[in-house]
Amino acid sequence: MAHLLHIDSSITGGASVSRRLSARAAAAWRAAHPDGTVTYRDLGEHPLPHLDAASGTARAVPPEQHTPAQAASWALTRELVGEIQAADTVLLGLPLYNFGPPSSVKTWVDHLIAPGLSVDHATMSGLLGGREFIVLASRGGGYGEGTPRAGWDHAEAWLPHGVALTGLEPRFITAELTLAHVNPAMAELIPLADASLATAERTIDELWATARV
């Protein structure tokens, strides 16, 4: 039976474009997999604990030597890796905050880098590859080639490297200029924003279209 892991990370609730896109993708996945099951995690509503001095070194210490704090952190990492291991498809809603990913997503990735669970001890090859990883990204401005802030989107540039050790390979579907409707200074960009969103939605709708035929 097919299984979906659906993750959101935006802190803006109903105003979030990344949540809107990830919900659309989850609905499309369900339509293509009517007997499938879904696990949902909301990093915006329920952020994970950051790796700190008391717990973060659990990944470099044998489990039998863990302190209580390390054991709790390692148990959470096992849970998070297990969610991916159980999934055929992973959806991640990824807004751009201050030109980078939400800290909750960085923390999620930090937990996923776990030798013996997501990374082979001996070869350092990833153990989580071979599944779909679709990232529904949103960014308030435009950062493509030729724009004044080209290259300032560090979330999309970082994530493939962040998860590389695990074997996950993200595919990005991005809507940009999402602030055009609420920022008067960007009003002239509204047609471009609408076109970007429409393209992202069409791409989502085509993801599993053949599975519904």
C-alpha positions, 0 to 999 in steps of 0.5 A: 500500500502506498504511503505519503509523508506530508510535511508543512513548515510555514508559520503563517497558517491560512495565508501560507502559499507553501501550505496551499501548494502542499495541500494541493499536492497531497490531494492529488496524491490521494486521488491517484492512490485512493487506498494509500495512507498519509502521515502528516507533520507540521513543523510550523505548529510543532517545531522539533527541538534543535540539536544542542550541547546536551543532546546533539552528540547522540549521533556520535556516541553509541546508544548504550552510552547515551545520557538521558538527553541524548537518548531522547534526541536519538529516539526522535531522530529514529522516529523522523527517519522512520517516517521517511522509510515508511513513505513512497512519497515525501511532500515538504512545504518550504517557504523562504524566510529571510532568504533561507529555509525556516529554522524548523526545516533545518532542524528536521534535516539535522535530525535526519543525518544519522549514521546507521539510520539514514547513512551507511556507516561503512560507505557513507552512502544514503539509505533513504533514496529511491522515493519521491521527494517533492518540495513545494516552495514559495518565495515572496520575491523573485530571485532568478537569473537577471533579477536584482537579487538573483541567487538570494534564495538560499533555501532551494540552493541548500536543501539538496546539499543538506539531505545529500548524505541521506540519498534523498533528491528533492524536486522543487515546484516553486511559486514566487513573487507571492508578496505581490498581492500584499505589498503595494510596491510590488503591485506591478508584479501581480501578473507575474505572481499569478502566472508563477502560481498557476504554473506551480499548480499545473505542475502539481496537478500533473504529478500523478495524473497517469496514475489516475487514468 
